[in-house]
Amino acid sequence: MSDERGGAGPAKKKGGILQLMKAVAWSFLGVRKRADLEDDAANLHPVQLIIAGIIGAVLFIVVLLLIVHAVVG
């Protein structure tokens, strides 16, 4: 099988939504295995990671606000 550059190498597989969510969740915690990091870098697009990170941050803030509102209110 050949890749886009015409060489004989494995085809680049696309990362799934589950892999994207796991990558963002682990990055929020700051803990990641080197092999998993390299796998994510090979399979996920940076734009996908940025969008998922923004969505994750917004969800995190909303959950915090709901918790504070429940405790205070």
PDB file as gemmi writes it, atoms N, CA and C in Angstrom:
CRYST1    1.000    1.000    1.000  90.00  90.00  90.00 P 1                      
ATOM      1  N   MET A   1       0.842  -1.164   0.000  1.00  0.00           N  
ATOM      2  CA  MET A   1       0.000   0.000   0.000  1.00  0.00           C  
ATOM      3  C   MET A   1       0.891   1.232   0.000  1.00  0.00           C  
ATOM      4  N   SER A   2       0.557   2.263  -0.726  1.00  0.00           N  
ATOM      5  CA  SER A   2       1.392   3.458  -0.804  1.00  0.00           C  
ATOM      6  C   SER A   2       0.691   4.626  -0.132  1.00  0.00           C  
ATOM      7  N   ASP A   3       1.490   5.556   0.361  1.00  0.00           N  
ATOM      8  CA  ASP A   3       0.910   6.725   0.999  1.00  0.00           C  
ATOM      9  C   ASP A   3       0.817   7.871  -0.004  1.00  0.00           C  
ATOM     10  N   GLU A   4       0.425   9.068   0.463  1.00  0.00           N  
ATOM     11  CA  GLU A   4       0.210  10.209  -0.417  1.00  0.00           C  
ATOM     12  C   GLU A   4       1.477  10.660  -1.138  1.00  0.00           C  
ATOM     13  N   ARG A   5       2.631  10.412  -0.552  1.00  0.00           N  
ATOM     14  CA  ARG A   5       3.890  10.853  -1.149  1.00  0.00           C  
ATOM     15  C   ARG A   5       4.428   9.853  -2.161  1.00  0.00           C  
ATOM     16  N   GLY A   6       3.716   8.775  -2.355  1.00  0.00           N  
ATOM     17  CA  GLY A   6       4.155   7.789  -3.325  1.00  0.00           C  
ATOM     18  C   GLY A   6       5.047   6.716  -2.743  1.00  0.00           C  
ATOM     19  N   GLY A   7       5.365   6.778  -1.466  1.00  0.00           N  
ATOM     20  CA  GLY A   7       6.230   5.785  -0.833  1.00  0.00           C  
ATOM     21  C   GLY A   7       5.428   4.559  -0.430  1.00  0.00           C  
ATOM     22  N   ALA A   8       6.120   3.511  -0.096  1.00  0.00           N  
ATOM     23  CA  ALA A   8       5.450   2.293   0.336  1.00  0.00           C  
ATOM     24  C   ALA A   8       5.405   2.266   1.853  1.00  0.00           C  
ATOM     25  N   GLY A   9       4.321   2.748   2.405  1.00  0.00           N  
ATOM     26  CA  GLY A   9       4.173   2.777   3.847  1.00  0.00           C  
ATOM     27  C   GLY A   9       2.730   2.544   4.218  1.00  0.00           C  
ATOM     28  N   PRO A  10       2.452   2.401   5.498  1.00  0.00           N  
ATOM     29  CA  PRO A  10       1.068   2.176   5.914  1.00  0.00           C  
ATOM     30  C   PRO A  10       0.228   3.421   5.693  1.00  0.00           C  
ATOM     31  N   ALA A  11      -1.026   3.219   5.356  1.00  0.00           N  
ATOM     32  CA  ALA A  11      -1.932   4.342   5.163  1.00  0.00           C  
ATOM     33  C   ALA A  11      -2.218   4.984   6.517  1.00  0.00           C  
ATOM     34  N   LYS A  12      -2.365   6.286   6.548  1.00  0.00           N  
ATOM     35  CA  LYS A  12      -2.640   7.011   7.779  1.00  0.00           C  
ATOM     36  C   LYS A  12      -4.114   6.841   8.127  1.00  0.00           C  
ATOM     37  N   LYS A  13      -4.389   6.250   9.290  1.00  0.00           N  
ATOM     38  CA  LYS A  13      -5.774   6.055   9.676  1.00  0.00           C  
ATOM     39  C   LYS A  13      -6.293   7.300  10.379  1.00  0.00           C  
ATOM     40  N   LYS A  14      -7.576   7.481  10.317  1.00  0.00           N  
ATOM     41  CA  LYS A  14      -8.213   8.637  10.935  1.00  0.00           C  
ATOM     42  C   LYS A  14      -8.608   8.303  12.359  1.00  0.00           C  
ATOM     43  N   GLY A  15      -8.482   9.282  13.246  1.00  0.00           N  
ATOM     44  CA  GLY A  15      -8.880   9.080  14.626  1.00  0.00           C  
ATOM     45  C   GLY A  15     -10.376   9.260  14.781  1.00  0.00           C  
ATOM     46  N   GLY A  16     -10.962   8.512  15.677  1.00  0.00           N  
ATOM     47  CA  GLY A  16     -12.391   8.580  15.911  1.00  0.00           C  
ATOM     48  C   GLY A  16     -12.732   9.600  16.979  1.00  0.00           C  
ATOM     49  N   ILE A  17     -14.018   9.796  17.165  1.00  0.00           N  
ATOM     50  CA  ILE A  17     -14.496  10.768  18.146  1.00  0.00           C  
ATOM     51  C   ILE A  17     -14.130  10.328  19.562  1.00  0.00           C  
ATOM     52  N   LEU A  18     -14.127   9.011  19.801  1.00  0.00           N  
ATOM     53  CA  LEU A  18     -13.744   8.519  21.130  1.00  0.00           C  
ATOM     54  C   LEU A  18     -12.275   8.826  21.421  1.00  0.00           C  
ATOM     55  N   GLN A  19     -11.409   8.625  20.438  1.00  0.00           N  
ATOM     56  CA  GLN A  19      -9.992   8.928  20.616  1.00  0.00           C  
ATOM     57  C   GLN A  19      -9.801  10.433  20.839  1.00  0.00           C  
ATOM     58  N   LEU A  20     -10.585  11.241  20.156  1.00  0.00           N  
ATOM     59  CA  LEU A  20     -10.505  12.693  20.315  1.00  0.00           C  
ATOM     60  C   LEU A  20     -10.923  13.106  21.725  1.00  0.00           C  
ATOM     61  N   MET A  21     -12.023  12.540  22.211  1.00  0.00           N  
ATOM     62  CA  MET A  21     -12.485  12.884  23.558  1.00  0.00           C  
ATOM     63  C   MET A  21     -11.496  12.420  24.625  1.00  0.00           C  
ATOM     64  N   LYS A  22     -10.917  11.224  24.437  1.00  0.00           N  
ATOM     65  CA  LYS A  22      -9.922  10.741  25.392  1.00  0.00           C  
ATOM     66  C   LYS A  22      -8.695  11.641  25.408  1.00  0.00           C  
ATOM     67  N   ALA A  23      -8.247  12.077  24.249  1.00  0.00           N  
ATOM     68  CA  ALA A  23      -7.070  12.937  24.169  1.00  0.00           C  
ATOM     69  C   ALA A  23      -7.312  14.261  24.893  1.00  0.00           C  
ATOM     70  N   VAL A  24      -8.491  14.840  24.702  1.00  0.00           N  
ATOM     71  CA  VAL A  24      -8.808  16.111  25.358  1.00  0.00           C  
ATOM     72  C   VAL A  24      -8.955  15.915  26.869  1.00  0.00           C  
ATOM     73  N   ALA A  25      -9.625  14.843  27.274  1.00  0.00           N  
ATOM     74  CA  ALA A  25      -9.814  14.599  28.711  1.00  0.00           C  
ATOM     75  C   ALA A  25      -8.480  14.390  29.418  1.00  0.00           C  
ATOM     76  N   TRP A  26      -7.595  13.580  28.829  1.00  0.00           N  
ATOM     77  CA  TRP A  26      -6.290  13.349  29.450  1.00  0.00           C  
ATOM     78  C   TRP A  26      -5.450  14.621  29.454  1.00  0.00           C  
ATOM     79  N   SER A  27      -5.599  15.444  28.434  1.00  0.00           N  
ATOM     80  CA  SER A  27      -4.809  16.678  28.410  1.00  0.00           C  
ATOM     81  C   SER A  27      -5.293  17.658  29.482  1.00  0.00           C  
ATOM     82  N   PHE A  28      -6.585  17.621  29.816  1.00  0.00           N  
ATOM     83  CA  PHE A  28      -7.082  18.459  30.904  1.00  0.00           C  
ATOM     84  C   PHE A  28      -6.451  18.041  32.222  1.00  0.00           C  
ATOM     85  N   LEU A  29      -6.227  16.744  32.393  1.00  0.00           N  
ATOM     86  CA  LEU A  29      -5.608  16.246  33.616  1.00  0.00           C  
ATOM     87  C   LEU A  29      -4.091  16.409  33.606  1.00  0.00           C  
ATOM     88  N   GLY A  30      -3.520  16.513  32.419  1.00  0.00           N  
ATOM     89  CA  GLY A  30      -2.074  16.696  32.310  1.00  0.00           C  
ATOM     90  C   GLY A  30      -1.287  15.408  32.415  1.00  0.00           C  
ATOM     91  N   VAL A  31      -1.964  14.271  32.248  1.00  0.00           N  
ATOM     92  CA  VAL A  31      -1.305  12.971  32.346  1.00  0.00           C  
ATOM     93  C   VAL A  31      -1.519  12.246  31.027  1.00  0.00           C  
ATOM     94  N   ARG A  32      -0.421  11.779  30.417  1.00  0.00           N  
ATOM     95  CA  ARG A  32      -0.530  11.109  29.119  1.00  0.00           C  
ATOM     96  C   ARG A  32       0.677  10.228  28.895  1.00  0.00           C  
ATOM     97  N   LYS A  33       0.461   9.025  28.396  1.00  0.00           N  
ATOM     98  CA  LYS A  33       1.573   8.162  28.020  1.00  0.00           C  
ATOM     99  C   LYS A  33       2.174   8.663  26.714  1.00  0.00           C  
ATOM    100  N   ARG A  34       3.465   8.497  26.556  1.00  0.00           N  
ATOM    101  CA  ARG A  34       4.149   8.958  25.347  1.00  0.00           C  
ATOM    102  C   ARG A  34       3.615   8.251  24.102  1.00  0.00           C  
ATOM    103  N   ALA A  35       3.358   6.944  24.210  1.00  0.00           N  
ATOM    104  CA  ALA A  35       2.858   6.186  23.057  1.00  0.00           C  
ATOM    105  C   ALA A  35       1.474   6.686  22.633  1.00  0.00           C  
ATOM    106  N   ASP A  36       0.614   6.991  23.620  1.00  0.00           N  
ATOM    107  CA  ASP A  36      -0.716   7.506  23.302  1.00  0.00           C  
ATOM    108  C   ASP A  36      -0.619   8.897  22.679  1.00  0.00           C  
ATOM    109  N   LEU A  37       0.271   9.704  23.177  1.00  0.00           N  
ATOM    110  CA  LEU A  37       0.468  11.040  22.621  1.00  0.00           C  
ATOM    111  C   LEU A  37       0.915  10.967  21.167  1.00  0.00           C  
ATOM    112  N   GLU A  38       1.861  10.088  20.882  1.00  0.00           N  
ATOM    113  CA  GLU A  38       2.341   9.936  19.510  1.00  0.00           C  
ATOM    114  C   GLU A  38       1.253   9.387  18.601  1.00  0.00           C  
ATOM    115  N   ASP A  39       0.439   8.471  19.118  1.00  0.00           N  
ATOM    116  CA  ASP A  39      -0.671   7.929  18.340  1.00  0.00           C  
ATOM    117  C   ASP A  39      -1.691   9.016  18.026  1.00  0.00           C  
ATOM    118  N   ASP A  40      -1.998   9.863  19.006  1.00  0.00           N  
ATOM    119  CA  ASP A  40      -2.931  10.965  18.777  1.00  0.00           C  
ATOM    120  C   ASP A  40      -2.373  11.952  17.756  1.00  0.00           C  
ATOM    121  N   ALA A  41      -1.096  12.245  17.849  1.00  0.00           N  
ATOM    122  CA  ALA A  41      -0.477  13.187  16.908  1.00  0.00           C  
ATOM    123  C   ALA A  41      -0.517  12.650  15.483  1.00  0.00           C  
ATOM    124  N   ALA A  42      -0.434  11.335  15.344  1.00  0.00           N  
ATOM    125  CA  ALA A  42      -0.450  10.740  14.008  1.00  0.00           C  
ATOM    126  C   ALA A  42      -1.863  10.621  13.446  1.00  0.00           C  
ATOM    127  N   ASN A  43      -2.875  10.521  14.305  1.00  0.00           N  
ATOM    128  CA  ASN A  43      -4.218  10.213  13.828  1.00  0.00           C  
ATOM    129  C   ASN A  43      -5.225  11.348  13.926  1.00  0.00           C  
ATOM    130  N   LEU A  44      -4.975  12.347  14.758  1.00  0.00           N  
ATOM    131  CA  LEU A  44      -5.951  13.422  14.953  1.00  0.00           C  
ATOM    132  C   LEU A  44      -5.459  14.711  14.308  1.00  0.00           C  
ATOM    133  N   HIS A  45      -6.397  15.464  13.784  1.00  0.00           N  
ATOM    134  CA  HIS A  45      -6.066  16.744  13.162  1.00  0.00           C  
ATOM    135  C   HIS A  45      -6.058  17.842  14.224  1.00  0.00           C  
ATOM    136  N   PRO A  46      -5.144  18.803  14.118  1.00  0.00           N  
ATOM    137  CA  PRO A  46      -5.065  19.874  15.120  1.00  0.00           C  
ATOM    138  C   PRO A  46      -6.357  20.678  15.246  1.00  0.00           C  
ATOM    139  N   VAL A  47      -7.046  20.906  14.144  1.00  0.00           N  
ATOM    140  CA  VAL A  47      -8.291  21.674  14.204  1.00  0.00           C  
ATOM    141  C   VAL A  47      -9.333  20.930  15.036  1.00  0.00           C  
ATOM    142  N   GLN A  48      -9.399  19.614  14.877  1.00  0.00           N  
ATOM    143  CA  GLN A  48     -10.324  18.811  15.680  1.00  0.00           C  
ATOM    144  C   GLN A  48      -9.992  18.934  17.165  1.00  0.00           C  
ATOM    145  N   LEU A  49      -8.714  18.877  17.489  1.00  0.00           N  
ATOM    146  CA  LEU A  49      -8.302  18.978  18.889  1.00  0.00           C  
ATOM    147  C   LEU A  49      -8.627  20.347  19.478  1.00  0.00           C  
ATOM    148  N   ILE A  50      -8.436  21.388  18.705  1.00  0.00           N  
ATOM    149  CA  ILE A  50      -8.726  22.743  19.193  1.00  0.00           C  
ATOM    150  C   ILE A  50     -10.212  22.903  19.461  1.00  0.00           C  
ATOM    151  N   ILE A  51     -11.039  22.451  18.511  1.00  0.00           N  
ATOM    152  CA  ILE A  51     -12.490  22.562  18.686  1.00  0.00           C  
ATOM    153  C   ILE A  51     -12.949  21.727  19.878  1.00  0.00           C  
ATOM    154  N   ALA A  52     -12.455  20.500  19.997  1.00  0.00           N  
ATOM    155  CA  ALA A  52     -12.829  19.641  21.118  1.00  0.00           C  
ATOM    156  C   ALA A  52     -12.351  20.231  22.441  1.00  0.00           C  
ATOM    157  N   GLY A  53     -11.182  20.857  22.455  1.00  0.00           N  
ATOM    158  CA  GLY A  53     -10.678  21.495  23.671  1.00  0.00           C  
ATOM    159  C   GLY A  53     -11.536  22.668  24.104  1.00  0.00           C  
ATOM    160  N   ILE A  54     -11.981  23.462  23.147  1.00  0.00           N  
ATOM    161  CA  ILE A  54     -12.855  24.603  23.461  1.00  0.00           C  
ATOM    162  C   ILE A  54     -14.191  24.104  23.997  1.00  0.00           C  
ATOM    163  N   ILE A  55     -14.756  23.081  23.349  1.00  0.00           N  
ATOM    164  CA  ILE A  55     -16.018  22.512  23.823  1.00  0.00           C  
ATOM    165  C   ILE A  55     -15.846  21.923  25.219  1.00  0.00           C  
ATOM    166  N   GLY A  56     -14.740  21.226  25.449  1.00  0.00           N  
ATOM    167  CA  GLY A  56     -14.475  20.661  26.771  1.00  0.00           C  
ATOM    168  C   GLY A  56     -14.340  21.737  27.837  1.00  0.00           C  
ATOM    169  N   ALA A  57     -13.669  22.827  27.509  1.00  0.00           N  
ATOM    170  CA  ALA A  57     -13.510  23.922  28.474  1.00  0.00           C  
ATOM    171  C   ALA A  57     -14.846  24.577  28.795  1.00  0.00           C  
ATOM    172  N   VAL A  58     -15.678  24.771  27.779  1.00  0.00           N  
ATOM    173  CA  VAL A  58     -16.996  25.370  27.998  1.00  0.00           C  
ATOM    174  C   VAL A  58     -17.856  24.450  28.872  1.00  0.00           C  
ATOM    175  N   LEU A  59     -17.833  23.152  28.584  1.00  0.00           N  
ATOM    176  CA  LEU A  59     -18.597  22.206  29.409  1.00  0.00           C  
ATOM    177  C   LEU A  59     -18.095  22.196  30.850  1.00  0.00           C  
ATOM    178  N   PHE A  60     -16.777  22.259  31.039  1.00  0.00           N  
ATOM    179  CA  PHE A  60     -16.196  22.296  32.375  1.00  0.00           C  
ATOM    180  C   PHE A  60     -16.672  23.531  33.140  1.00  0.00           C  
ATOM    181  N   ILE A  61     -16.675  24.673  32.496  1.00  0.00           N  
ATOM    182  CA  ILE A  61     -17.121  25.921  33.135  1.00  0.00           C  
ATOM    183  C   ILE A  61     -18.603  25.857  33.466  1.00  0.00           C  
ATOM    184  N   VAL A  62     -19.414  25.326  32.551  1.00  0.00           N  
ATOM    185  CA  VAL A  62     -20.853  25.218  32.799  1.00  0.00           C  
ATOM    186  C   VAL A  62     -21.127  24.302  33.991  1.00  0.00           C  
ATOM    187  N   VAL A  63     -20.425  23.178  34.068  1.00  0.00           N  
ATOM    188  CA  VAL A  63     -20.607  22.266  35.197  1.00  0.00           C  
ATOM    189  C   VAL A  63     -20.199  22.942  36.502  1.00  0.00           C  
ATOM    190  N   LEU A  64     -19.095  23.664  36.496  1.00  0.00           N  
ATOM    191  CA  LEU A  64     -18.688  24.388  37.707  1.00  0.00           C  
ATOM    192  C   LEU A  64     -19.726  25.423  38.123  1.00  0.00           C  
ATOM    193  N   LEU A  65     -20.253  26.164  37.157  1.00  0.00           N  
ATOM    194  CA  LEU A  65     -21.278  27.160  37.465  1.00  0.00           C  
ATOM    195  C   LEU A  65     -22.546  26.513  38.020  1.00  0.00           C  
ATOM    196  N   LEU A  66     -22.937  25.375  37.456  1.00  0.00           N  
ATOM    197  CA  LEU A  66     -24.115  24.674  37.977  1.00  0.00           C  
ATOM    198  C   LEU A  66     -23.893  24.182  39.402  1.00  0.00           C  
ATOM    199  N   ILE A  67     -22.713  23.684  39.694  1.00  0.00           N  
ATOM    200  CA  ILE A  67     -22.392  23.226  41.051  1.00  0.00           C  
ATOM    201  C   ILE A  67     -22.428  24.390  42.027  1.00  0.00           C  
ATOM    202  N   VAL A  68     -21.806  25.502  41.666  1.00  0.00           N  
ATOM    203  CA  VAL A  68     -21.789  26.681  42.541  1.00  0.00           C  
ATOM    204  C   VAL A  68     -23.210  27.210  42.749  1.00  0.00           C  
ATOM    205  N   HIS A  69     -23.993  27.241  41.674  1.00  0.00           N  
ATOM    206  CA  HIS A  69     -25.359  27.714  41.783  1.00  0.00           C  
ATOM    207  C   HIS A  69     -26.200  26.800  42.699  1.00  0.00           C  
ATOM    208  N   ALA A  70     -25.973  25.493  42.606  1.00  0.00           N  
ATOM    209  CA  ALA A  70     -26.709  24.559  43.447  1.00  0.00           C  
ATOM    210  C   ALA A  70     -26.326  24.704  44.914  1.00  0.00           C  
ATOM    211  N   VAL A  71     -25.036  24.951  45.177  1.00  0.00           N  
ATOM    212  CA  VAL A  71     -24.576  25.066  46.553  1.00  0.00           C  
ATOM    213  C   VAL A  71     -24.989  26.400  47.166  1.00  0.00           C  
ATOM    214  N   VAL A  72     -24.854  27.470  46.433  1.00  0.00           N  
ATOM    215  CA  VAL A  72     -25.148  28.805  46.961  1.00  0.00           C  
ATOM    216  C   VAL A  72     -26.650  29.079  46.947  1.00  0.00           C  
ATOM    217  N   GLY A  73     -27.310  28.678  45.883  1.00  0.00           N  
ATOM    218  CA  GLY A  73     -28.738  29.010  45.721  1.00  0.00           C  
ATOM    219  C   GLY A  73     -29.576  28.047  46.412  1.00  0.00           C  
TER     220      GLY A  73                                                      
END                                                                             
